[in-house]
Amino acid sequence: MRILSPTALFICLIPAAALAQAPRQEIPLWPGGAPGFENRRNEAPIAQDYWIKNIHNPSITVYLPPKDKATGAAVVICPGGGHRQLVFKPEGDEPARYLNSIGVAAFALKYRLAREPGSPYSIEKHARQDGQRAIRLVRSRAKEWGIDPNRIGMMGFSAGGEIVSMVSFGPTGADPAATDPVERVSCRPDFLVMIYPGPLGAPDVVAADAPPAFLLAAGDDLGPAATITGLLQKYRAAKVPVEVHIYAHGGHGFNMGNRSSLLTLRGWPARLADWLADNYILDPSKRPDDKTHKQ
């Protein structure tokens, strides 16, 4: 009988899923550092428990679903934290893992924080720039990651929802003359998801070509509820598809709902999955106007 060495025995006891899971790849948005702040790219972030601060080299962390589950859809996730910190584990890592479970590639964004004490950044310029660059970077590498470049969305929680607004409703065109090939790619998301978003970046008018939207908040979270009900009216006026969920209770910062005692909040990610399916983001071939669709 063959006797296993202690090392081999240890490897055999590790679950197969753990062995198959590669380390998460983190990619800087700019290889040489953020424009104008290249000299700070080597400053390490400060992370503790669920949050991250001191971000000077903005990045995306890559979460790819198993190839046999991948749908080709992708989402860039902007965690919240009031622009003072990033609530990265509950609003970056956890939503990315959920999206992977339904076949969606996810990219959790670490963006620069304008309200952190001593910060040299502004929300309107630098946080917006990071959001735009994240979409461009993902779209520019779509083939590498098995993504459909026309099914890349953006998801934001709280302050992250403000970045989604600024990217989705602001200037999103590519610069065909840019020396950086990433900047030649459009940063317009193909759909957007905002969970208890802040008010910054919300447009006065929603354009007819705005991305379709999924919006969600608790009714007792007065500011975000007002933000999304305002967007609802503007979306309806523009005749752009929108779905809104306002739950009676829940307050602010319930993340993915998995820590809440409220059934409505615990179930909200499934409503997002339904919306992604019903809007043919997960499987465009099922769209009724697709001639290849089989009844």
C-alpha positions as CSV (number, residue, x, y, z in Angstrom):
1,M,0.0,0.0,0.0
2,R,1.3,3.5,-0.9
3,I,1.7,5.8,2.1
4,L,1.1,9.4,1.5
5,S,3.5,12.0,2.8
6,P,2.1,14.6,5.2
7,T,2.2,17.2,2.4
8,A,0.4,15.0,0.0
9,L,-2.2,14.1,2.7
10,F,-2.8,17.7,3.4
11,I,-3.4,18.5,-0.3
12,C,-5.9,15.6,-0.5
13,L,-7.9,17.0,2.4
14,I,-8.2,20.5,0.7
15,P,-11.6,20.8,-1.0
16,A,-11.3,20.7,-4.8
17,A,-13.0,24.1,-5.1
18,A,-10.3,25.7,-3.0
19,L,-7.6,24.1,-5.1
20,A,-9.2,25.3,-8.3
21,Q,-9.8,28.9,-7.2
22,A,-7.0,31.1,-8.4
23,P,-5.9,34.2,-6.4
24,R,-7.9,37.3,-7.4
25,Q,-6.0,39.4,-9.9
26,E,-5.8,43.1,-9.0
27,I,-5.0,45.4,-12.0
28,P,-4.1,49.1,-11.7
29,L,-6.3,51.4,-13.8
30,W,-3.2,53.1,-15.1
31,P,0.1,51.0,-15.4
32,G,2.2,54.0,-14.4
33,G,-0.2,55.4,-11.8
34,A,-3.1,57.8,-11.9
35,P,-2.6,60.8,-14.1
36,G,-1.0,63.7,-12.2
37,F,-0.4,61.4,-9.2
38,E,2.1,58.9,-10.6
39,N,4.5,59.5,-7.8
40,R,2.0,58.1,-5.3
41,R,1.3,54.8,-7.1
42,N,3.5,52.8,-4.7
43,E,1.7,54.0,-1.5
44,A,0.0,51.0,0.0
45,P,-3.7,51.1,0.9
46,I,-4.8,50.7,4.5
47,A,-7.2,47.8,5.0
48,Q,-9.0,46.6,8.2
49,D,-11.9,44.3,8.7
50,Y,-14.4,45.3,5.9
51,W,-12.9,48.6,4.8
52,I,-10.1,50.0,2.7
53,K,-8.6,53.5,2.8
54,N,-5.6,55.4,1.4
55,I,-6.1,54.6,-2.2
56,H,-3.6,56.3,-4.5
57,N,-3.2,53.7,-7.2
58,P,-6.8,52.9,-8.2
59,S,-7.5,49.4,-9.4
60,I,-10.0,46.7,-10.3
61,T,-10.0,43.3,-8.7
62,V,-11.1,40.6,-11.2
63,Y,-13.7,38.0,-10.4
64,L,-14.5,35.6,-13.3
65,P,-17.2,33.0,-13.1
66,P,-16.5,29.3,-14.0
67,K,-16.3,29.0,-17.7
68,D,-19.3,26.5,-17.8
69,K,-21.5,29.2,-16.1
70,A,-20.2,32.3,-17.8
71,T,-22.9,34.3,-19.6
72,G,-20.6,36.9,-21.2
73,A,-22.1,39.7,-19.1
74,A,-19.9,41.8,-16.8
75,V,-20.3,44.4,-14.0
76,V,-17.9,47.0,-12.6
77,I,-18.8,47.3,-8.9
78,C,-18.3,50.6,-7.0
79,P,-18.4,50.1,-3.2
80,G,-19.8,52.8,-0.9
81,G,-18.2,54.4,2.1
82,G,-19.1,58.1,1.9
83,H,-15.9,58.8,-0.2
84,R,-14.0,58.5,3.1
85,Q,-13.4,54.7,2.9
86,L,-14.4,51.8,0.7
87,V,-16.8,49.2,2.3
88,F,-15.0,46.7,0.1
89,K,-15.8,43.3,1.6
90,P,-19.6,43.8,1.9
91,E,-20.1,46.0,-1.2
92,G,-17.2,44.9,-3.5
93,D,-16.2,41.3,-2.8
94,E,-19.6,39.9,-1.7
95,P,-21.6,41.3,-4.7
96,A,-18.8,40.1,-7.1
97,R,-19.1,36.6,-5.7
98,Y,-22.9,36.7,-6.0
99,L,-22.6,37.9,-9.6
100,N,-20.2,35.1,-10.4
101,S,-22.7,32.6,-9.0
102,I,-25.2,33.7,-11.8
103,G,-22.5,33.6,-14.5
104,V,-21.6,37.3,-14.5
105,A,-18.0,38.5,-14.5
106,A,-17.3,41.2,-11.9
107,F,-14.7,43.8,-11.3
108,A,-14.6,45.5,-7.9
109,L,-13.3,49.0,-8.2
110,K,-10.9,50.7,-5.7
111,Y,-11.4,54.4,-6.4
112,R,-9.8,57.4,-4.9
113,L,-11.4,58.9,-1.8
114,A,-12.1,62.7,-1.9
115,R,-13.4,63.0,1.6
116,E,-10.7,61.1,3.4
117,P,-8.7,63.5,5.7
118,G,-5.9,65.2,3.8
119,S,-7.1,63.9,0.4
120,P,-5.9,65.7,-2.7
121,Y,-8.7,64.4,-4.8
122,S,-12.2,65.5,-5.8
123,I,-15.3,63.4,-6.4
124,E,-16.3,65.1,-9.6
125,K,-12.8,64.8,-11.2
126,H,-10.9,61.9,-9.7
127,A,-13.5,59.4,-8.5
128,R,-15.4,60.0,-11.8
129,Q,-12.2,59.5,-13.7
130,D,-11.6,56.2,-11.9
131,G,-15.1,55.0,-12.7
132,Q,-14.8,55.9,-16.4
133,R,-11.4,54.3,-16.7
134,A,-12.6,51.1,-15.0
135,I,-15.3,50.6,-17.7
136,R,-12.9,51.4,-20.5
137,L,-10.3,49.0,-19.1
138,V,-12.8,46.1,-18.8
139,R,-14.2,46.8,-22.3
140,S,-10.7,47.0,-23.8
141,R,-9.9,43.5,-22.4
142,A,-13.3,41.9,-23.0
143,K,-12.0,39.2,-25.3
144,E,-9.3,38.2,-22.8
145,W,-11.9,37.8,-20.1
146,G,-14.6,36.2,-22.2
147,I,-16.9,39.2,-22.0
148,D,-19.4,40.7,-24.5
149,P,-18.3,44.4,-24.8
150,N,-21.9,45.3,-25.3
151,R,-23.1,43.8,-22.0
152,I,-20.9,45.6,-19.5
153,G,-22.8,47.3,-16.6
154,M,-21.9,49.3,-13.6
155,M,-23.2,48.8,-10.0
156,G,-22.8,51.2,-7.1
157,F,-23.7,51.2,-3.4
158,S,-24.3,54.6,-1.7
159,A,-21.3,56.8,-2.6
160,G,-20.5,54.2,-5.3
161,G,-23.9,54.9,-6.8
162,E,-22.8,58.5,-7.2
163,I,-19.9,57.3,-9.3
164,V,-22.3,55.2,-11.4
165,S,-24.4,58.3,-12.0
166,M,-21.5,60.5,-13.0
167,V,-20.2,57.8,-15.4
168,S,-23.6,56.8,-16.8
169,F,-25.1,60.3,-17.3
170,G,-22.0,62.3,-18.0
171,P,-19.7,62.5,-21.0
172,T,-18.8,58.9,-22.0
173,G,-17.3,59.2,-25.5
174,A,-14.0,57.6,-26.5
175,D,-11.0,59.7,-27.7
176,P,-10.0,58.1,-31.0
177,A,-6.8,60.2,-31.1
178,A,-5.6,59.1,-27.6
179,T,-2.1,57.6,-27.4
180,D,-3.4,55.3,-24.7
181,P,-5.5,52.6,-26.5
182,V,-7.7,52.2,-23.4
183,E,-8.8,55.8,-23.8
184,R,-10.0,55.1,-27.3
185,V,-12.8,52.8,-25.8
186,S,-16.2,54.1,-24.7
187,C,-16.8,54.2,-21.0
188,R,-20.6,54.2,-21.3
189,P,-22.1,51.3,-19.3
190,D,-24.7,49.2,-21.1
191,F,-26.8,49.0,-17.9
192,L,-26.7,50.3,-14.4
193,V,-27.5,49.1,-10.9
194,M,-27.7,51.5,-8.0
195,I,-28.3,50.4,-4.4
196,Y,-29.2,53.2,-1.9
197,P,-27.3,55.8,-4.0
198,G,-26.3,59.2,-3.0
199,P,-27.5,62.3,-4.9
200,L,-24.3,63.4,-6.7
201,G,-24.3,62.9,-10.4
202,A,-28.1,62.4,-10.7
203,P,-29.1,64.2,-14.0
204,D,-31.7,66.9,-14.4
205,V,-32.9,65.0,-17.4
206,V,-32.4,61.3,-18.5
207,A,-31.5,61.1,-22.2
208,A,-33.3,58.7,-24.5
209,D,-30.1,56.7,-25.0
210,A,-29.4,56.3,-21.2
211,P,-28.6,52.8,-20.0
212,P,-31.5,50.7,-18.6
213,A,-31.5,50.8,-14.8
214,F,-32.2,48.7,-11.7
215,L,-32.7,51.0,-8.6
216,L,-33.2,49.9,-5.0
217,A,-33.4,51.5,-1.6
218,A,-35.3,51.3,1.7
219,G,-38.2,53.8,2.1
220,D,-36.9,54.8,5.5
221,D,-33.6,55.8,4.0
222,L,-34.9,59.1,2.9
223,G,-32.1,60.6,0.8
224,P,-31.5,57.5,-1.4
225,A,-35.2,56.8,-1.7
226,A,-35.7,60.3,-3.0
227,T,-32.8,59.9,-5.4
228,I,-34.2,56.8,-7.1
229,T,-37.8,58.0,-7.1
230,G,-36.6,61.1,-8.9
231,L,-34.7,59.0,-11.4
232,L,-37.7,56.8,-11.9
233,Q,-39.8,59.8,-13.1
234,K,-37.0,61.0,-15.4
235,Y,-36.5,57.5,-16.8
236,R,-40.2,57.2,-17.5
237,A,-40.2,60.6,-19.2
238,A,-37.3,59.4,-21.4
239,K,-39.1,56.0,-22.1
240,V,-36.0,54.1,-21.1
241,P,-36.5,50.8,-19.2
242,V,-36.2,51.1,-15.4
243,E,-37.1,48.9,-12.5
244,V,-37.4,50.3,-9.0
245,H,-37.7,48.5,-5.6
246,I,-38.4,50.6,-2.5
247,Y,-38.7,48.4,0.6
248,A,-40.6,49.7,3.6
249,H,-37.8,49.1,6.1
250,G,-34.0,48.6,6.1
251,G,-32.3,51.9,6.5
252,H,-29.0,52.5,4.9
253,G,-26.1,50.2,4.3
254,F,-27.7,46.8,4.2
255,N,-25.2,45.6,1.6
256,M,-26.3,42.4,-0.1
257,G,-28.9,41.8,2.6
258,N,-27.3,38.6,4.0
259,R,-26.9,40.1,7.5
260,S,-30.4,41.5,7.7
261,S,-33.3,39.9,9.5
262,L,-35.7,41.3,6.9
263,L,-36.8,38.8,4.3
264,T,-37.2,41.5,1.7
265,L,-33.7,42.7,2.1
266,R,-32.3,39.2,2.2
267,G,-34.0,38.5,-1.1
268,W,-33.1,41.6,-3.1
269,P,-30.1,40.0,-4.9
270,A,-32.5,37.5,-6.5
271,R,-34.6,40.4,-7.8
272,L,-31.5,41.7,-9.5
273,A,-30.9,38.3,-11.0
274,D,-34.5,38.3,-12.3
275,W,-34.0,41.7,-13.8
276,L,-30.8,40.7,-15.6
277,A,-32.6,37.7,-17.0
278,D,-35.8,39.5,-18.0
279,N,-33.8,42.2,-19.8
280,Y,-31.8,39.6,-21.8
281,I,-28.5,40.7,-20.2
282,L,-27.7,37.2,-19.2
283,D,-28.8,35.6,-22.4
284,P,-29.4,37.9,-25.4
285,S,-30.4,35.0,-27.6
286,K,-33.8,34.8,-25.8
287,R,-34.8,38.4,-26.8
288,P,-38.1,38.1,-28.7
289,D,-36.9,40.3,-31.5
290,D,-33.9,38.1,-32.1
291,K,-34.6,36.1,-35.3
292,T,-32.5,33.2,-33.9
293,H,-34.8,32.9,-30.8
294,K,-36.7,29.6,-30.8
295,Q,-40.2,29.6,-29.3
